[in-house]
Structure formats: C-alpha cells, structure tokens
Amino acid sequence: MMLLPTIPRVPTEVNRAANSEFRKIIALRTGWWMPPVLAAVGFVATSVSASVGSGPQERAALATGTVTVGLYIAIAIAAVCGVWRGASLSGDEYRHHSISLTALSIPDRTLLFGAKVGVAAGYSVVSMLCAEAGALLALLAFGRGKAHFGWQLAGVFGGGLLAALCWGAIGAGLGLLLRSTTLATIAVAGWLMLLEPLIWLVAKAAGVAGLVTLLPGSATVGTVAVGSFADSPFLPPNAASAVVLVLWTLASGTAAWWYLRGREI
C-alpha cells in the first residue's frame, strides 16, 4: 500500500502569532471596510477611464491605453492603503503602549517580526485583489472592445499584487523601525513624493539618470506599468523592477528585524 506524503502543518506558535496579528486588524472598522471600499474605488475609477479613454496606441507612453488609467489609480491607492495598514499594525503598538504585552504573548522576536510583516503583507495583497477585481469588472463592463486582455494587462494586475505585498511589508517594517504609524507613513510619502523626484531631477542633470532605476519608487512604477514608458531613463525593465523592489523590501525588513531583536521594547 502506497503511503501518501504527509502535508506539513503550521507550527502552533506560528499560527497563534499570525492569528493574534490578524485579529488586531479585523478588530478595527477600517480592517473590514477597506477592501470593499477599494473594490468600489477600482470600479468607479476604471469605469470613468474605460468610458472616455482609448485602447493601446502605437508609441503611446501607456502600453495598455488610457482606458486603463483608472486601474493604475486604483492600484496606487490600494498600495498606499497597504503601506498605512502595515505601518499602523506595528506603529500603533507603541502609541498605545501595547507592544510589551504583545512581546509577552510572542516572546520570540523573530516570530513577532514575521507575524507582523507577514499579516501586513497578506492583508495588503487582499486589499489590492479587491481593488483590481473592481477594476476588472469595470473593464469588462465598459472597456470591452477598447482594452486588450493580453499578457501586458495581466502583467499590470500581477505587478500590482507584487507591489502591494512589498509595500505592505515595508510599511510594517518602518512602523517597527520608527515606532510610529505617523512617522512611517510620512517617511514613505515624503520619499516618494518629494525626495525621489528630486533625486530624479538631480540625476538627470548630472547625466546619471540610470542610477535612479535602483530607487524604490522607480522600481514600483516599472513593476506595475508593464511595457509602458519604454523610453524613460528612470525606469528599469519590468523584470528588473520587480527584483529591485523585492530587494528594497528585504533590506527594510532586515533592518526592522535587526532593530527589533537588539532594542528593548
């Protein structure tokens, strides 16, 4: 009689830690309404662009056409929400002075870090899935005949999920590093909206625009905008963008893990 391989079970302590962090999300109203609201945002934004936009055009900057502008808007909003949720899952612990209680229930600092980052990244992906589902419904309803449902559009959806995973993890890591939801959110917003565009301008003026492709904002755009902005010196190819974004996620996570293990809570 042939024996079937045994399916590995999740260790009890890992399951307990993940459940504990997940309950901190669903205990709040925002934890429940954020995914459906993002689905509505994706549907409304994409409905507008699908109604007034056009399909892919030769030599156009946006490879999937202006019909999908709403999809990109929905992805950007969902990614921002993922950063904020990840930062709040970690940073609010310090604001409410509950991190010591959490450390008592999860004494292993590595497990504590993994639970926070993993749950934050998972929730961010679920939120992005909802936003993209709403956008897809809008494209099917109002963009049929304009949008091309091919590998490029599939790559946009996949890139959005990867961006959500990475930025949810980055948000959680920054929340642990800065011990504040507000500071972590401001740090991400300030970098992406002010510092990185300034670096773009300086790098272009200095003739080293290629260095900008190593920055997280450029990597995120390159990961999501598959096939678009092909002539931009600031964006690496799609596959390279994904690798750079993952490396930034690993770097921020490693820093947060090292800080959490070495500092008193």
N, C-alpha and C positions, 0 to 999 in steps of 0.2 A: 504494500500500500504506500503510495507516494505521499510524503508529508508536505503540506503547503508551507511556504515560508511564513514566519511569524511577523505580523505587522508591528513595528516598534511603537511603543506607547510613549506619550509625552510624560516626562517625569512629573510627579505630583507637585513638587515645589515650583516648577516652571509654569504649570497650569494654574496654580494658585496665584502666583505673582501676576500673570497675564490677566486673570480674571479680576484681580484687585484693581489693576490699572484701567481695565475696560469699564468697570463699574464706576470709576471716577468720571468717565466721560458721559455715560448714559444717565448718571445721577443729575446731570445738568440739562436744562431745557435745550441749550444750544447743541448738545450731543444728539438730541432727537430731531430737531428741526433743520439742522444744517444740510444733511444730504437731500431731503426733498426740496428745500429752497434752492440748492444748487441745481437740482434737476429742472426746476422751473426757470431758473436763470438761463440754463443752457438751451431750453426750448424756446424761450422768448427771444433771446439774443440771436439765435440761429434762425428763427422764423423771420426776423426782420432782414437779416443779411441774405437769406435764401430767397426772399421775395423781391429784393431790389438789386441783388448782386448778379454777377455773371459767372460763368463757368471758367475753367482753366483757359488762359490765353497764352499764345506763344510769346516767349521772352518777358512775360509778366513776372513781377517780383514774387507774388504769391502763387506757388505752383498749383495749389488746389482751387484757385479762383476766389474772387471776392464773395462768392456765395457762401464760403466757409468762414468769413470773418467772425461771425457770431460764435462759432466753435472755438476759435482761438481766444476770444474774450472769455468764454465760459471756462476754458482750461486755465487761463491766467487767474481768474477769480477763485477757482477751486484750489489752485496751488497756493495762493495767498492764505486762504482759509486753512489749508493744511499746515502751513508754517505757524499760523497763530494757534491752532489747536495743539500742535506739538509743543510749542513754547509754553502754553498755558498748562499742559499736563505736567510739565516739570517745574516751571517757574512759580505757579500758584502754590506749590507745596511750601516754598519759602515765604511767600506772602502770608499764608495762613498758619505758618509755623507748624505744619503737619509732617514735615519731612522726617523729623526724628521718630515719629510714630510709624511712618512707612518703613524706615530703616530697621525698626524693631521687628516688624512683621516680615520683612525681607532682609535679613542681616547680610546676605551675600551681596556686596556692592556690584559685582559684575552682573548678577541676576537682576538686581534692581535696575541697573542701567539698561540691560537688554529688554526688560519688560516695558519700560517707559518708551524707549525708542521703537521697539517692535510694534507696540499697540498704537503709538502715534502714527507710524508709517502705514500700518494697516488701515487705520481709520481714514487717513488722508487718501489712500487708494480707493476706499469705498466711496468717499465723497466725490472723488474725480470720476468714478464709474457712473455715479448718478448724474453728474453734470454732462458727461459725454452721452449718456443714454438719452437725456432730454434733447441734446443737440442732434443726435442721430434721428430721433423721431421727427424733429423739425425738418431735417434734410430730406427724409423720406416723404414728408407731407407736402413741403413747399419747394424743395430743391430738386425734385426728380426731373431729369432732362437737362439740368444745369451741372449738378455735382457729378463727378466721376468717381464711382465707388470702386477704386482700384487700390494698388499697393501703397500709393502715396497717402491717400486718405487713411488707410489702415495704419500706416506708419505714424500719422498725426495722433490717432487715438492711442496707439501703443506708446508713443513718446510722452503723451500727457500722463499716462499711468506711471511711467518711469519717473517723470518729473515730480508727480505727487508723492511717490514713495520716497524719493531722495529729499525733497524739501520738508516733508513731514518729519523725517529723521533728523534733518539739520535743525529744524525748529526745536525739537525735543532736546537735542544736544546743546544748543545755545541756551535753552532755558536752564539746563543744569550748570553750564559754564558761568552764565551771568546771574543766576539765581533770581531771575525776574522775567515775568512774561513781557512786561512793557519794554524793558531794555532789549530783550531778544528780538521782539518784533520791530522795534526802531532800528536795531542793528541791520536786520535784513532789508528793511525798506530803505534805510539810508544808503546802504551799499548798492542796491540795485537801481535806485532812482537818482542818486547823486554821485557817489564815488566812482562806480564803474563807468557810467557815461563820461565822467570827467577823464578817467584813465583812457577811454577810447579816443577822446579828442587829443590828449597829450601824445598818446602812442602814434596816432595818425600824423600829427605834426612832426614828430621825431622820426618818422619813416619806419617805425617798428610795429605797425598795426597787427602783424601776425601774432605778437605776444598776447594780444587781447583774447585770442581764441582759448587761452588757458584759464580764463576767468569764469566763475560760476554762472553769471548772467548770460554771457555769450554761449556757454555750453547748454544752458537750458533752452534758449531760443533755437539753437541748432538741433537739439534733441527733438523738439516738438515740430518745428517748421520743416518737415521733411521735403527736400527738393527745392525749397524756397530760398530767395536771397542768395542765389548761387554766386553772384559777383561781389558779395560783401566780403571785405578783408577781415571783418571782425568775427565771422562765424566759421567754426571748423566744420568739416563734413559731418553728416548725421551720425555715423558710427563712432567717429572720434569724439563728437559732442557728448554722446552717451557715456563713453569711457571717462571723459574729463569730469562730468557731473557726478558719476559714481565715485571717482577718486576724491572729489571735494566732500562728498557725504562721508566717506571712510575717514578722511582727515578730521572733519569736525567731530565725528563720533569717537574717534580715538582720543582726541583732546578732552572731550567731555568725560569719557570713561577714566582717563588718567587723573583728571581733576577730582572726580567723584571718589575714586579709590584713595587718593592721597590727602584729601582735606577732611577736617572734622565737619560733621553735619550739625 
